[in-house]
Amino acid sequence: MARVFVAMSGGVDSSVTAALLLEQGHDVTGITMQLWPSSDAEGGCCSVAAVRDARRVCDLLGIPHYAWNYRETFEREVVAPFAAEYAMGRTPNPCIRCNDRVKFSDLLAKVMAQGAESLATGHYARIVAADDSALRLARGIDPGKDQSYFLYRLTQNQLRHVLFPVGELHKSEVRAFAERFGLPVARKAESQETCFAVEGDYVPVVSEREPSATRPGEIVALDGAVLGTHDGIANHTVGQRKGLGIGGTGDPLFVLRLDAALNQVVVGPREALAVNRIEASDVVWYGSSIEEVTAAVRYRMPASVARATYDGERLVVEFQRPLYGVAAGQSVVCYQDEVVIGGGVIECAS
């Protein structure tokens, strides 16, 4: 059997991952990545409680556990770029970048250097063989928990050294396994927040690094008429309706775009949000130059029928039906049936 390191957040999914691999006879070691300063007794995946819970699980299973400090790498590769993107009026996804630049790059390389054959995580995704014998990322069995959207950037080499045991299970089955193994986190609630956003509020993190992103400015209509003021473009995103503070305008207004150069939030009617064509850069692609696909631009968004065209540099995805609230900085991820064939970072939509 293989030597496997498991990235453990202190939650039920990664804990069951470790227990299942151990039961299969693998030589298992638990690793908790310390990504963000925290002295909280309770909290999400970066809290003291998370490290404590991961260690308790490893102690129960009788496997080694280590906490590795990745704060500097996380700041450089995830948090600083996240703030910079918001300052430019974009809406980045830090989980995708963390997986791409930290977890499945630096961490994977480090565990391989320790003699491991694989890095396992508690992601709800699968790895399948394609017709050409290459490996492909696929959706997790549980449609309500599938996390393939966050993992679309995984390369062939990474896929060869990564395991997703719970991707073959439904969440209810994972909970049942946790109870059977007697894990202390069996009934632990899931963390829904970005790890560096206290109670879901990422604005202080952005403001500290990019003060211009929280500089007050104008809220304007499509014709340029000033309708109110905003407290920083970092507080807004494309598609937003609530929290604009410009009531009394009649029909509901939505954020259509963020103009960082003019420090303006541009608003208009919902129909002005409709787009059928997305252009993306920084592309990962396993398909042909033209593919019939389904595609999603947000996590847990139902995938929509589209045609994807890739010229080796730019990915263009044209949807049969309009999408609403598509923001630059998000990722568009393309599927054929359950298999990811690629994606990229959205640059513009029309």
DRENTIKOL-935846 format. One record per residue (C-alpha): residue in three letters; chain; x, y, z. Coordinates in steps of 0.05 Angstrom, whole numbers. Each point is the difference from the previous one (the first is absolute). Layout:
N
ALA A X Y Z
...
//
This chain:
350
MET A 0 0 0
ALA A 20 73 -10
ARG A 26 53 46
VAL A -52 55 -2
PHE A -2 68 33
VAL A -70 28 14
ALA A -13 75 1
MET A -44 6 63
SER A -41 61 16
GLY A -30 -27 63
GLY A -66 -13 -35
VAL A -39 -64 -12
ASP A 18 -8 -74
SER A 76 0 8
SER A -6 -41 64
VAL A -40 -54 -35
THR A 50 3 -57
ALA A 57 -18 48
ALA A -41 -55 33
LEU A -20 -32 -66
LEU A 71 -1 -26
LEU A 25 -30 65
GLU A -54 -54 -3
GLN A 23 -16 -71
GLY A 69 -15 28
HIS A 38 63 -21
ASP A 55 33 41
VAL A -36 64 18
THR A 26 66 28
GLY A -44 61 16
ILE A 21 70 -20
THR A -35 64 20
MET A 19 62 -39
GLN A 3 63 43
LEU A -19 53 -51
TRP A -24 58 41
PRO A 17 29 68
SER A -52 -20 52
SER A -3 -5 75
ASP A -74 -16 2
ALA A -22 -58 42
GLU A -53 -15 -52
GLY A -7 15 -73
GLY A 11 -26 -71
CYS A 57 -37 -33
CYS A 54 48 24
SER A -19 3 74
VAL A 36 -31 59
ALA A -62 -44 7
ALA A 11 -27 -70
VAL A 71 -21 15
ARG A -23 -30 66
ASP A -56 -40 -33
ALA A 46 -27 -55
ARG A 50 -22 53
ARG A -55 -33 42
VAL A -22 -40 -61
CYS A 71 -21 -16
ASP A 12 -20 72
LEU A -63 -43 -1
LEU A 22 -32 -66
GLY A 70 -10 26
ILE A 34 37 -57
PRO A 51 58 1
HIS A -25 71 -6
TYR A 39 63 -18
ALA A -20 73 -6
TRP A 39 35 -54
ASN A 6 76 -4
TYR A -22 25 -69
ARG A -19 71 21
GLU A 54 35 -41
THR A -16 -40 -62
PHE A -75 9 9
GLU A 8 75 8
ARG A 43 6 -62
GLU A -38 -48 -45
VAL A -72 9 22
VAL A -16 59 47
ALA A 42 55 -33
PRO A -25 -18 -71
PHE A -71 -5 27
ALA A 4 72 27
ALA A 33 25 -63
GLU A -56 -30 -43
TYR A -54 34 42
ALA A 37 66 -7
MET A -6 -9 -76
GLY A -75 -11 4
ARG A 4 -75 -10
THR A -30 -57 41
PRO A 53 -54 11
ASN A -9 -70 29
PRO A 53 -11 54
CYS A -16 -75 8
ILE A 18 -14 -73
ARG A 64 39 7
CYS A 18 -34 65
ASN A -9 -69 -31
ASP A 40 21 -61
ARG A 57 38 33
VAL A 6 -30 70
LYS A -34 -66 15
PHE A 13 -38 -64
SER A 66 34 -15
ASP A 41 16 61
LEU A -33 -49 48
LEU A -1 -56 -51
ALA A 73 11 -16
LYS A 18 0 74
VAL A -36 -65 16
MET A 31 -33 -61
ALA A 68 22 26
GLN A -17 -35 66
GLY A -7 -65 -38
ALA A -76 0 -9
GLU A -31 -30 -62
SER A -63 41 4
LEU A -34 60 33
ALA A -72 -13 19
THR A -53 53 16
GLY A -73 0 21
HIS A -24 32 -65
TYR A -63 -26 -32
ALA A 29 -16 -69
ARG A 24 -61 -38
ILE A 58 -18 -46
VAL A -18 -43 -60
ALA A 37 -28 -60
ALA A -14 31 -68
ASP A -3 -37 -66
ASP A 72 17 -14
SER A 20 -29 69
ALA A 14 70 27
LEU A -31 18 66
ARG A -57 49 6
LEU A -34 36 58
ALA A -74 -17 7
ARG A -58 22 43
GLY A -10 -31 68
ILE A -56 -51 7
ASP A -40 45 45
PRO A -27 56 -45
GLY A -14 44 60
LYS A 72 -3 23
ASP A 40 -4 -65
GLN A 63 43 4
SER A 30 -13 -68
TYR A -10 74 -17
PHE A 54 18 51
LEU A 48 -52 -28
TYR A -4 11 -75
ARG A 73 23 -5
LEU A 30 -67 22
THR A 52 -25 -49
GLN A 13 -71 -24
ASN A 60 -7 46
GLN A -40 25 60
LEU A -58 -47 -16
ARG A 49 -59 2
HIS A 18 16 72
VAL A -66 23 29
LEU A -56 -40 34
PHE A -72 21 13
PRO A -31 -58 39
VAL A -64 35 21
GLY A -14 20 -73
GLU A -30 -69 -8
LEU A -48 12 58
HIS A -61 41 18
LYS A 6 47 60
SER A -48 -44 40
GLU A 46 -59 -12
VAL A 60 40 23
ARG A -36 18 65
ALA A -18 -74 9
PHE A 72 -21 -9
ALA A 22 53 51
GLU A -49 -29 50
ARG A 24 -71 -15
PHE A 72 20 10
GLY A -18 36 64
LEU A 31 65 -24
PRO A -8 59 48
VAL A -20 45 -59
ALA A -56 -45 -25
ARG A -53 53 13
LYS A 43 62 -9
ALA A -34 55 -40
GLU A 30 19 -67
SER A 38 65 -9
GLN A -31 41 -56
GLU A 46 61 3
THR A 64 20 -34
CYS A 54 -17 50
PHE A 27 71 5
ALA A -68 34 2
VAL A -24 10 72
GLU A -74 -16 1
GLY A 1 4 -76
ASP A 26 71 -2
TYR A 61 3 -46
VAL A 0 76 -8
PRO A 47 15 58
VAL A 51 -47 -31
VAL A -6 36 -67
SER A 2 69 32
GLU A 63 -14 39
ARG A 37 -20 -64
GLU A -34 43 -52
PRO A -28 64 33
SER A -26 26 -67
ALA A -50 -57 -2
THR A -39 30 58
ARG A 3 72 -22
PRO A -69 33 -5
GLY A -26 16 -70
GLU A -62 9 -43
ILE A -55 -48 -17
VAL A -22 17 -71
ALA A -53 -22 -50
LEU A 17 -24 -70
ASP A -10 71 -26
GLY A 50 27 51
ALA A -51 31 47
VAL A 24 -1 72
LEU A -49 -39 44
GLY A 39 -4 65
THR A 67 -17 31
HIS A 35 -64 17
ASP A 50 -16 55
GLY A 51 -35 -44
ILE A -5 -45 -61
ALA A 25 -58 42
ASN A -68 0 34
HIS A -36 -15 -65
THR A -2 -53 -55
VAL A -34 -8 -67
GLY A -72 -24 9
GLN A -9 30 69
ARG A -67 31 16
LYS A -4 10 75
GLY A 42 48 41
LEU A 7 54 -53
GLY A -35 53 42
ILE A -35 32 -60
GLY A -73 -16 14
GLY A -57 38 -31
THR A 23 -9 -72
GLY A -60 -40 -23
ASP A 21 -66 -32
PRO A 53 -41 37
LEU A 72 17 -19
PHE A 59 -48 -4
VAL A 75 10 -3
LEU A 19 -6 -74
ARG A 74 14 5
LEU A 54 30 45
ASP A 42 55 -31
ALA A 64 1 41
ALA A 31 56 -42
LEU A -57 47 16
ASN A -16 -32 67
GLN A -72 -9 -22
VAL A -53 -53 11
VAL A -44 -3 -62
VAL A -71 -24 10
GLY A -60 -16 -44
PRO A -59 -46 -11
ARG A 7 -76 5
GLU A -6 -9 -75
ALA A 64 39 -9
LEU A 37 -56 37
ALA A -17 -52 -53
VAL A 60 -28 -37
ASN A 8 -57 -49
ARG A 75 3 -15
ILE A 58 -6 48
GLU A 74 9 -15
ALA A 51 -32 48
SER A 75 0 7
ASP A 51 -41 40
VAL A -33 -61 -30
VAL A 7 -74 18
TRP A -29 -41 -58
TYR A -4 -74 -18
GLY A -51 4 -56
SER A 3 14 -74
SER A -1 71 -29
ILE A -76 -1 -2
GLU A -42 -40 49
GLU A -73 -6 19
VAL A -1 6 76
THR A -38 19 61
ALA A 33 56 40
ALA A -5 35 67
VAL A 26 67 24
ARG A -12 -10 74
TYR A 3 -56 51
ARG A -65 -38 5
MET A -27 36 -61
PRO A -38 -48 -46
ALA A 42 -10 -62
SER A -29 29 -63
VAL A 5 -25 -72
ALA A 53 37 -39
ARG A 52 -4 -56
ALA A 72 9 20
THR A 54 24 -48
TYR A 73 -2 19
ASP A 55 29 -44
GLY A 59 -19 44
GLU A -2 63 40
ARG A -71 27 8
LEU A -62 -40 18
VAL A -67 24 -26
VAL A -64 -31 29
GLU A -66 16 -35
PHE A -63 -19 37
GLN A -67 -20 -30
ARG A -36 39 54
PRO A 22 64 34
LEU A 35 0 67
TYR A -7 55 52
GLY A 51 29 48
VAL A 64 -24 -35
ALA A 60 37 29
ALA A 71 6 -25
GLY A 48 -38 45
GLN A -47 -59 10
SER A 16 -66 -36
VAL A -40 -33 -54
VAL A 5 -76 3
CYS A -21 -45 -57
TYR A -25 -72 4
GLN A -18 -57 -46
ASP A -49 -42 38
GLU A 34 -7 69
VAL A 71 13 -24
VAL A 37 67 4
ILE A 32 17 -67
GLY A 27 67 22
GLY A -13 72 19
GLY A 30 68 10
VAL A -5 67 36
ILE A -54 45 -28
GLU A 26 64 -31
CYS A -64 27 -31
ALA A -72 -19 -16
SER A -50 27 -51
//
